[in-house]
Amino acid sequence: MDMDVFVDVLSTANEVSDSVKLIAKEDSFSILAEGEGGKAIETTYSSSDEVFYEYSVQGSHDSTYSVELLLDFIKPMKQISETVTIEFDNNKPLKLTMDFAIGSIQFYLAPRVA
């Protein structure tokens, strides 16, 4: 996924909630943030959207993560990487991979369990 788009969506979600729900389906990817007082933001992309360099999902998956922890890690990475590979499963840790000129960095984040 395009790094700038991912950071922008997470930054907007952070204004509404302290967590984001990632929802991946075979034909779409959504980021949902729900806050107090009925505030909510949802951004959905089709699998063929230009923000994706590659999109591969089998079935339907969703999990919730701390938006603050995601932003703390990912914001500095946008200086060295243009893309982020997002991997997750239902209530499993999130794996983000950022490739850059001399290697790559992987970040894992445990899900929030209700």
Order of alpha helices (4+ residues) and beta strands (2+ residues): alpha-beta-beta-beta-beta-alpha-beta-beta-beta
